[in-house]
Amino acid sequence: MGYARQALSYWRQRLDKAMDRTERFYKIEHLLAEHRVVPVRMFLGELEVSLATFKRDIEYLRSRLHAPIEWDRKAGGYRFAESARGAKRHELPGLWFNPSEIYALLTMQHLLEGLQPGMLTPHVKPLLARLRTLLSGDDHSSEEIERRIRIIRIAARPMKLQFFELAAAATLKRRRLRVTYWARSKDETTERELSPQRLVFYRGNWYLDAWCHLRNGLRSFSIDGIRKAELLDARAKSVSEADLEEYLASGYGIYSGKRTDWATLKFSPMASRWVASEKWHSKQKSRTEADGSYVLEIPYSEDQELVMDILRHGADVEVLAPAKLRTRVKEALASALRNYR
């Protein structure tokens, strides 16, 4: 805890310093715009900094932000150059963030890059450049974030950025998408026309919830299963939010549907220390027994994913209901046991 407090204090000091510097840039800009010539003593009085700090700020504005600031020896002060023709247009950062917001934005960008490397880079690159400008110089906070925060993606499947971008464009523009799709469960490739409804990031992978015109119903498609994609001019079929929730959110995980059963799982006292803090479903019900065991009730439609989650807890979980799910897990355990005979 002592180390964490020291680290937090360190980051706050560095970010406060960066934001104080940015605020000085705006004050310098304002003074130069308000007065024809600004003497150094006026700058020092308004900015409340040392001469060395002021000179570093002026140099930064000139070299990094291309501000046309010059020293007028006769007038004894700084001013904007009378003619800045041919010079690169200078602009102070137009977005005003406090230290916590900059830290959060850079961290969020790093996290998003961890979710899918390169996915957002083309779209947020101008913003990131501006944020890094605020923290550059003798502060290297953005680099430090990338070095100190690690995102380890387990069981995440690679996908092509172009297919994600087409799916996102079709979803937001409400247009149809023609895809060649490979379904792993059946090892089957089909041509489909989809009306995208929403994009979902689930367990390290991206999915497209869409109305499938081939199957004439709602389906979820893994983006990494798309082999070809084409954005169409045709308007996407609209599905109400209520119907989406009923079909895609009623059951367990990505394998959802209108026909829903309820699973009752009992976890050992040891496993309950973890599972009791986990959210398996938005409509789950739970209770803790006197012996410390944990009973969890969740809705599900297809049992494939639920069975996998149950199996990963091994002997620390028991399926109480329904009987068909209990049998399904029992058979899966027996089948696994045969591999070790």
Summary of the structure (lengths in Angstrom):
residues: 341
radius of gyration: 29.0
end to end distance: 48.4
largest distance: 95.0
contacts: 924
relative contact order: 0.07
helix: 44%
strand: 23%
